[in-house]
Amino acid sequence: MPRGLAGIVLAGLLAGCALNPPRPPGDPAAARCLALYDELDAAVAEHGATPSAPARIAGFPYLRVDRFLADFRTQNLNPAQTVAWLTRLNVLDQEARRVEWTSLPEPVRTALDRRHAAADTVPAALAQCAATLRNADSGDPERLALIREVATELSDLVRRPAPNRRV
């Protein structure tokens, strides 16, 4: 499958999850964190740039997935390994968010800092939010299953051989 077409198919698969978004964590701190991610994503969509990879995980804005980490979805992970997997998925997101953050115009970054990170910066607030959301998700089997489901869709897509291509 040509690279551009694979990206379109992947976006469709990930968007499909948005039709049935996962139930958000019930913690008020997690809700504030999700609001921060939503506002940052809106600002990036309007004013910035986002990397095409790693792939976002719909409904889990603090996580992104690549082929390597998608393979862990089938493993029977113990709680510590699950937290480590979620942490690594978050590291991918943090790396992508650094690109997004620096692509935003300075006035947009300043406004986001004032609204969401009075004592620090939005990137620092996102790191704290990632820990909050990871703690909520690691104890929620339903949400963990949804993370694994999206990782499965990504893994299945990128493993298909390209048509008419000799290997």
Secondary structure in CASP SS format (residue, H / E / C, confidence):
PFRMAT SS
TARGET T0000
AUTHOR 0000-0000-0000
METHOD secondary structure of the structure
MODEL  1
M C 1.00
P C 1.00
R H 1.00
G H 1.00
L H 1.00
A H 1.00
G H 1.00
I H 1.00
V H 1.00
L H 1.00
A H 1.00
G H 1.00
L H 1.00
L H 1.00
A H 1.00
G H 1.00
C H 1.00
A H 1.00
L H 1.00
N C 1.00
P C 1.00
P C 1.00
R C 1.00
P C 1.00
P C 1.00
G C 1.00
D C 1.00
P H 1.00
A H 1.00
A H 1.00
A H 1.00
R H 1.00
C H 1.00
L H 1.00
A H 1.00
L H 1.00
Y H 1.00
D H 1.00
E H 1.00
L H 1.00
D H 1.00
A H 1.00
A H 1.00
V H 1.00
A H 1.00
E H 1.00
H H 1.00
G C 1.00
A C 1.00
T C 1.00
P C 1.00
S C 1.00
A C 1.00
P C 1.00
A E 1.00
R E 1.00
I C 1.00
A C 1.00
G C 1.00
F C 1.00
P C 1.00
Y C 1.00
L C 1.00
R E 1.00
V E 1.00
D C 1.00
R H 1.00
F H 1.00
L H 1.00
A H 1.00
D H 1.00
F H 1.00
R H 1.00
T H 1.00
Q C 1.00
N C 1.00
L C 1.00
N C 1.00
P H 1.00
A H 1.00
Q H 1.00
T H 1.00
V H 1.00
A H 1.00
W H 1.00
L H 1.00
T H 1.00
R H 1.00
L H 1.00
N H 1.00
V H 1.00
L H 1.00
D H 1.00
Q H 1.00
E H 1.00
A H 1.00
R H 1.00
R H 1.00
V H 1.00
E H 1.00
W H 1.00
T H 1.00
S H 1.00
L C 1.00
P C 1.00
E H 1.00
P H 1.00
V H 1.00
R H 1.00
T H 1.00
A H 1.00
L H 1.00
D H 1.00
R H 1.00
R H 1.00
H H 1.00
A C 1.00
A C 1.00
A C 1.00
D C 1.00
T C 1.00
V H 1.00
P H 1.00
A H 1.00
A H 1.00
L H 1.00
A H 1.00
Q H 1.00
C H 1.00
A H 1.00
A H 1.00
T H 1.00
L H 1.00
R H 1.00
N H 1.00
A H 1.00
D H 1.00
S H 1.00
G C 1.00
D C 1.00
P H 1.00
E H 1.00
R H 1.00
L H 1.00
A H 1.00
L H 1.00
I H 1.00
R H 1.00
E H 1.00
V H 1.00
A H 1.00
T H 1.00
E H 1.00
L H 1.00
S H 1.00
D H 1.00
L H 1.00
V H 1.00
R H 1.00
R C 1.00
P C 1.00
A C 1.00
P C 1.00
N C 1.00
R C 1.00
R C 1.00
V C 1.00
END
